[in-house]
Amino acid sequence: MNELFLTMLSLSLIALISVGCSTKEPNSTNSAETAASPVHQQSEHQPEAESEESQYTLDATAYKENDRYFLNIETNLNISKENYGIKAVEGEGHIHLYINGSLIGPIQETSAYPLPMMKKGTNEIKLVLATNKHAESYKVSKELSIEVEE
């Protein structure tokens, strides 16, 4: 009788463990939860912001003055020094400056921006709108070439 009881108890535990292992993870969703979950519906059924055209614009022109090169920058993004790197605020940020593929630094104002020394010949300039936390998630950029005389 004890042997039968232990066998039944062992089988019951194995069954419970098997059922427990086959249930969903705490963070997974089943189809009933998926249909009722607004967060899941938003990420699955609504287009992501990345696929939409950005509401922000960026334009720039380069010019030379007294042997130095400058950028004139126009954007409707609110360029913020006070929240730079600190607080993410929608519609606010700075501009990442790349020269010849290397990140040179942030631009935190739209007034005439002096470019650092560039190599002789063609220099590729890329400007990218970035959030205060440095993400380039606005998906807006401007590229231009500057020919530096020898």
C-alpha positions, 0 to 999 in steps of 0.5 A: 500500500505504501509503495502504491501511494508513493508511486501515485504521489510521484506520478502526481508530482511529475504531472504537476511539474509537466503542466507547470513547465508548459504554461506560459511565461509571466511576461508572455501573452496568449491570444485572448490577452493580445486582443485585449491589450491596447499596448500590444495592439498599438505596437502590432496594428498601428504604424510606428513613428519610424515609418511615418514622415517626420514632423521635424525639418532640417536644412543647412548650407555651408559658406566660407568666411575669412578662411573658415567654414560655417554652417547655417542651420534651420530646423523646427526642432526646439534646440535645447541646451538646458535639457541636453543629455538630461531629460527626454522632451518630445520635440526638443533636442540637438543636432549631431555633426558628422564630418567624413563619417566621424561624430564630431559633436553636438550642435546646440544652437542654430546660429552660424556654426563654425566647422572645425578644421577639415582635410583638404579636398572633399569633406562630407558633412552630415547633420542628424536631429537627435533627442536630448538623450542622443537618440537619432530617432527623429529620423531627419538628416541633412548631408552636404559636401564641402570642397576645401581648397589646397 
